[in-house]
Amino acid sequence: MASQAKRVLVVAGLGNGSGTGAATARLFAKQGYSVALIARGDSLTNIAQEINGSGGQATPFPVVSYSNDDLSKAWTAIHAKFPKPEYTVRVALFNAAGFVWKPFLEITPEDVQNSLQNNVAAAFTFARGAIQAFKENDIEEPSGKKGTLLFTGATASIRGNVLTSAFAAGKFGVRALSQSLAKEFGKENIHVAHSIIDGGILMNLQREMQSAEWIANENVRLNPESIAASYLYLVNQDRSAWTWELDLRPAHEKW
């Protein structure tokens, strides 16, 4: 029965629909996954309609915030929409983030709280939902996995810089969480991986801010579709060679 169940990908964090989360949803839908989309704003509905219109299966699960209550309710709704044994949640991607870019002395207590909530606390809640779902799965062969939990990181996951004190604190936390989960649940055949995205991603915001030369030069920016392909690679790794951390950067990035 497990081998016949349709695989489900759960993605949290879609931004404006032109970045990593949306690209991952599109790619996995083409690979036959049903896709559950968790996000704030209108982008998730548009992406779901696009995927469904292209022959895939995607369902939006809008949240007001990335609070524990809202994310927990989203997981409950996902299990109701994609029940066992017809469906099995096999992949979960935490792609949400709280961005605070300010000089240290301008950062407010509210900024700190928002960064910790949208980065660290939300990652804990999302990961709990994913791990609980995976633990109920049979091991899928030949990969030897019950499921794969992915986290999108950033340069700030490993290196602080000017203007990033609040953001880096949050991303450091997500990285530490992913490493702890990888060590705790690998022995249960649950694969946890963290990806450092080191460079600018070609999405709508960057198209508005960057020069035409930057947009045209594939040596200096990341394509969200390429990041998604790397996530698919991680998911397809078999139990004999798992990656915990992958870092991705364009060819000419300074690092």
C-alpha positions as CSV (number, residue, x, y, z in Angstrom):
1,M,0.0,0.0,0.0
2,A,2.8,2.4,0.9
3,S,4.4,2.0,-2.5
4,Q,1.1,3.0,-4.2
5,A,0.5,6.0,-2.1
6,K,1.0,9.4,-3.8
7,R,3.9,11.3,-2.4
8,V,3.2,14.8,-0.9
9,L,5.6,17.7,-0.7
10,V,4.8,20.4,1.9
11,V,6.3,23.8,1.3
12,A,6.2,26.6,3.9
13,G,7.3,30.1,2.5
14,L,6.6,31.2,-1.0
15,G,7.4,34.9,-0.9
16,N,6.0,36.6,-4.0
17,G,5.9,33.3,-6.0
18,S,9.1,33.9,-8.0
19,G,11.7,32.3,-5.8
20,T,12.9,29.1,-4.3
21,G,9.7,27.9,-2.6
22,A,7.6,28.3,-5.8
23,A,10.3,26.8,-8.0
24,T,10.5,23.7,-5.7
25,A,6.7,23.3,-5.7
26,R,6.6,23.4,-9.5
27,L,9.5,21.0,-10.0
28,F,8.2,18.4,-7.5
29,A,4.7,18.7,-9.0
30,K,6.2,17.7,-12.4
31,Q,7.8,14.8,-10.7
32,G,4.4,13.5,-9.7
33,Y,4.2,14.9,-6.1
34,S,1.0,16.4,-4.7
35,V,2.0,19.8,-3.3
36,A,0.7,21.5,-0.1
37,L,1.5,25.2,0.0
38,I,1.8,27.1,3.3
39,A,2.3,30.8,3.0
40,R,1.0,34.3,3.9
41,G,-0.5,36.5,1.2
42,D,-1.9,35.8,-2.2
43,S,1.0,34.1,-3.9
44,L,0.2,30.6,-2.8
45,T,-3.3,30.7,-4.5
46,N,-1.7,31.9,-7.7
47,I,1.0,29.2,-7.6
48,A,-1.6,26.5,-6.8
49,Q,-3.7,27.5,-9.8
50,E,-0.6,27.5,-12.0
51,I,0.4,24.0,-11.0
52,N,-3.1,22.7,-11.3
53,G,-3.5,24.3,-14.7
54,S,-0.3,22.5,-15.8
55,G,-1.6,19.1,-14.9
56,G,-0.2,18.9,-11.4
57,Q,-1.9,18.8,-8.0
58,A,-1.4,21.6,-5.5
59,T,-3.5,22.9,-2.7
60,P,-3.1,26.3,-0.9
61,F,-3.1,26.4,2.9
62,P,-3.0,30.1,3.8
63,V,-1.8,31.2,7.2
64,V,-2.1,34.6,8.8
65,S,1.3,34.2,10.5
66,Y,4.0,31.6,11.0
67,S,2.9,31.2,14.6
68,N,2.7,27.8,16.4
69,D,-1.1,27.8,16.2
70,D,-1.4,28.8,12.5
71,L,1.3,26.3,11.4
72,S,-0.2,23.5,13.5
73,K,-3.7,24.1,12.0
74,A,-2.1,24.1,8.5
75,W,-0.6,20.6,9.2
76,T,-4.0,19.4,10.5
77,A,-5.6,20.6,7.3
78,I,-2.9,19.0,5.1
79,H,-3.5,15.6,6.7
80,A,-7.3,16.0,6.1
81,K,-6.7,16.9,2.5
82,F,-4.1,14.2,1.8
83,P,-5.1,11.3,4.1
84,K,-3.3,8.0,4.4
85,P,-3.1,5.5,2.8
86,E,-3.9,7.3,-0.5
87,Y,-1.3,9.9,0.2
88,T,2.0,10.0,2.1
89,V,3.9,13.1,3.2
90,R,7.4,12.4,2.0
91,V,9.1,15.8,1.7
92,A,8.8,19.0,3.7
93,L,10.6,22.2,2.9
94,F,10.9,25.1,5.4
95,N,11.6,28.1,3.1
96,A,10.1,30.8,5.3
97,A,12.2,33.6,6.8
98,G,11.9,36.8,8.8
99,F,14.1,39.5,7.2
100,V,15.4,42.3,9.5
101,W,18.2,44.4,7.8
102,K,19.1,47.3,10.1
103,P,22.1,48.7,12.0
104,F,22.3,47.1,15.4
105,L,21.3,50.2,17.4
106,E,18.2,50.7,15.3
107,I,16.8,47.2,15.9
108,T,13.8,47.2,18.2
109,P,12.7,44.5,20.6
110,E,9.8,43.8,18.1
111,D,12.4,43.3,15.3
112,V,14.2,40.7,17.5
113,Q,11.0,38.9,18.4
114,N,9.8,38.9,14.7
115,S,13.1,37.4,13.5
116,L,13.2,34.7,16.2
117,Q,9.5,33.9,15.6
118,N,9.5,33.7,11.8
119,N,12.9,32.0,11.6
120,V,13.5,29.8,14.7
121,A,10.2,29.3,16.4
122,A,8.3,28.7,13.1
123,A,11.0,26.2,12.0
124,F,10.5,24.3,15.2
125,T,6.8,24.0,14.7
126,F,7.1,23.1,11.0
127,A,9.7,20.5,11.7
128,R,7.6,19.0,14.4
129,G,4.7,18.5,12.0
130,A,7.0,17.0,9.3
131,I,8.8,14.6,11.7
132,Q,5.5,13.4,13.2
133,A,4.2,12.7,9.6
134,F,7.4,10.9,8.6
135,K,7.5,8.7,11.7
136,E,4.2,7.1,10.6
137,N,5.6,6.3,7.1
138,D,7.0,3.0,6.0
139,I,10.6,3.1,4.7
140,E,10.5,3.7,1.0
141,E,12.8,1.6,-1.1
142,P,15.3,1.8,-2.7
143,S,16.1,5.2,-1.0
144,G,15.7,3.8,2.5
145,K,13.8,6.9,3.7
146,K,10.7,7.6,5.6
147,G,10.9,11.2,4.6
148,T,13.1,14.2,3.9
149,L,13.0,17.5,5.8
150,L,14.7,20.5,4.0
151,F,15.6,23.9,5.4
152,T,16.6,26.9,3.2
153,G,19.4,28.8,4.8
154,A,21.5,31.8,3.7
155,T,25.0,33.3,3.9
156,A,23.8,34.6,7.3
157,S,23.4,31.0,8.5
158,I,27.2,30.8,9.0
159,R,28.4,34.4,8.9
160,G,27.1,37.6,10.5
161,N,27.7,40.9,8.8
162,V,26.7,44.6,9.1
163,L,22.9,45.0,9.1
164,T,22.4,41.3,9.7
165,S,22.6,40.9,13.5
166,A,18.9,40.0,14.0
167,F,18.6,38.1,10.7
168,A,21.8,36.1,11.3
169,A,20.8,35.2,14.8
170,G,17.6,33.6,13.4
171,K,19.3,31.8,10.5
172,F,22.1,30.5,12.8
173,G,19.2,29.0,14.9
174,V,17.6,27.3,12.0
175,R,21.0,25.8,11.0
176,A,21.6,24.5,14.5
177,L,18.0,23.0,14.6
178,S,18.6,21.2,11.3
179,Q,21.8,19.7,12.4
180,S,20.3,18.5,15.7
181,L,17.4,16.9,13.9
182,A,19.7,15.3,11.3
183,K,21.6,13.6,14.1
184,E,18.5,12.6,16.2
185,F,16.3,11.3,13.4
186,G,18.8,9.9,10.9
187,K,18.7,6.7,12.9
188,E,15.0,6.5,12.2
189,N,15.6,6.8,8.4
190,I,14.5,10.4,8.3
191,H,16.8,12.6,6.2
192,V,17.3,16.2,7.3
193,A,19.3,18.6,5.2
194,H,20.1,22.3,5.4
195,S,21.0,24.4,2.3
196,I,23.1,27.6,2.5
197,I,22.0,29.9,-0.3
198,D,25.1,32.1,-0.8
199,G,24.2,34.9,-3.3
200,G,21.4,36.8,-4.9
201,I,18.5,34.8,-6.4
202,L,17.0,35.8,-9.7
203,M,13.4,36.5,-8.6
204,N,11.1,39.5,-9.1
205,L,12.5,41.7,-6.3
206,Q,16.0,41.3,-7.7
207,R,14.8,42.0,-11.2
208,E,13.5,45.3,-9.9
209,M,16.6,46.2,-8.0
210,Q,19.5,44.8,-10.0
211,S,21.0,46.0,-13.3
212,A,20.3,44.4,-16.7
213,E,23.9,43.1,-16.7
214,W,23.4,41.3,-13.4
215,I,20.1,39.7,-14.6
216,A,21.7,38.5,-17.8
217,N,24.9,37.1,-16.3
218,E,24.3,33.6,-15.0
219,N,27.8,33.6,-13.4
220,V,26.7,36.1,-10.7
221,R,23.2,35.0,-9.6
222,L,21.4,31.9,-8.5
223,N,18.4,30.6,-10.5
224,P,15.6,29.4,-8.2
225,E,15.0,26.5,-10.6
226,S,18.6,25.3,-10.0
227,I,18.1,25.5,-6.3
228,A,14.9,23.4,-6.7
229,A,16.9,20.8,-8.7
230,S,19.4,20.6,-5.9
231,Y,16.6,19.9,-3.4
232,L,15.3,17.2,-5.6
233,Y,18.8,15.7,-5.7
234,L,18.9,15.7,-1.8
235,V,15.5,14.0,-1.7
236,N,16.6,11.3,-4.1
237,Q,19.8,10.5,-2.1
238,D,19.9,6.9,-0.8
239,R,20.6,6.0,2.8
240,S,24.3,5.1,2.0
241,A,25.3,8.8,1.2
242,W,23.2,11.5,2.8
243,T,24.1,15.2,2.8
244,W,23.3,17.2,5.9
245,E,24.5,20.6,4.5
246,L,24.7,21.8,0.9
247,D,25.9,25.2,0.0
248,L,24.9,26.8,-3.3
249,R,26.4,29.9,-4.9
250,P,26.9,31.3,-8.4
251,A,30.2,30.7,-10.1
252,H,31.5,34.2,-9.5
253,E,30.2,34.7,-5.9
254,K,32.8,36.0,-3.4
255,W,32.9,33.6,-0.5
